[in-house]
Amino acid sequence: MAQALKAIKGMNDILPPDSARWEWLEDKVRTLMARYGYANIRTPIVEPTALFVRGLGEVTDIVEKEMYSFEDRMNGDQLTLRPENTAGVVRAVAEHSLLYDGGKRVYYMGPMFRHERPQRGRYRQFHQIGAEALGFAGPDVDAELILMCRSLWRDIGLSDVRLELNSLGQPEERRAHRQALIAYFERHRDQLDTDAQRRLHSNPLRILDTKNPAMQSLVEAAPKLMDFLGEASLKHLDAVKAVLDANGLSYRINPRLVRGMDYYNLTVFEWVTDRLGSQGTVCGGGRYDYLIEQIGGKPAPAVGWALGVERVLELLKELGVQPDTPAPHAYAVIPQAGALPRALQLIEGLRAAGVSVLMHAAGKEGPGSMKSQFKKADASGARFALVFGEDELAQGQVAVKALRDAQQPQVLRPLDDPAAWAAELLDA
């Protein structure tokens, strides 16, 4: 006998009933995005490797260590399973000239892939929900996107997350800060770990994002980018803060917040929690005004965020938030196999009228006893049982029995016009 195949480590099956939590969150997001005027965009899971090398930066952890990249056996193209989706959205916007008539607001949902050690809230296949506003330069859109996150947290009952905010300024300001960082870390080279030494001249800003406890005091004393920001960058940040203040949203300025991709400028932010261990970032994003041009499109500003679905659902579970799981309106109890044709005719009529009906499925030995069927009907969570008994069918009727209210009397309803009484099941 062949050994049973299993899923790849870090790439998880999402099974019922847990999948209902995912659908619940996705429905909440779709409703939220409609309120804010964001349209859905869907991009390929596989993209040219050059898109991420050019967009994310050659010396980022994602590009250096984490991407699933391979050569197309048909034509030799270098391809990559997307490790994030902002670059893909930007590629699509540039390729199809979506900004020809003005800015666009879009959102996406889907799987991403990074080759790393699986741990709680961090998997090789993980899922993100993201929102991107492209073609808008003002700080008002930055603030609106942050407020959108708060609206989502409220909609799903998520608490115990806090907002951290920073500005990365503009490229020339970062260059001046970069030189100061290199000079500072050169003076303390003996305290740098291997990763930091490797990045010292290629990407010193990423040293500030180190998780190495031994380097924290060194990083805290390093030159701060905020001290290198010019008047325009500071004004942009102040405008974002003013909107957040006016809306009563508290935040902390974190001068060490740099994010993991090279494409950011000006506003960057993260929503973080202490409840998920080292994987504390639930959602993050910021402005990336140069990325569209960087990958070959016409220059245009942009800003966005992405949240980790697994982390959000894990945090909801940690907080004891139980999403409503859908249950059928009715469960069809079919005592005799001969009743099946007429029963299914009625069931299909009810379904066409919007009623969800879970039909009892017979086994090889037949439909099973009434007792066992009612036990399954009760376990399904349905409010009603539709009983297709011999006597009822002979009268052209079905018995409707309430499963959640013992005081409610059983009633008979006609088989030939389910639409006439479907509302009774929907409104109960």
Secondary structure, 3 states (H helix, E strand, C coil): CCCCCCCCCCCCCCCCCHHHHHHHHHHHHHHHHHHHCCEECCCCCEEEHHHHHHHHCCCCHHHHHHCEEEECCCCCCEEEECCCCHHHHHHHHHHCCCCCCCCEEEEEEEEEECCCCCECCECCEEEEEEEEEECCCCHHHHHHHHHHHHHHHHHHCCCCCEEEEEECCCHHHHHHHHHHHHHHHHHCHHHCCHHHHHHCCCCHHHHHHCCCHHHHHHHHCCCCHHHHCCHHHHHHHHHHHHHHHHCCCCCEECCCCCCCCCCCEEEEEEEECCCCCCCCEEEEEEECCCHHHHCCCCCCCEEEEEEEHHHHHHHHHHCCCCCCCCCCCEEEECCCHHHHHHHHHHHHHHHHCCCCEEECCCECCECCCHHHHHHHHHHCCCCEEEECCHHHHHCCEEEEEECCCCCCCCEEEECCCHHHHHHHHHHC
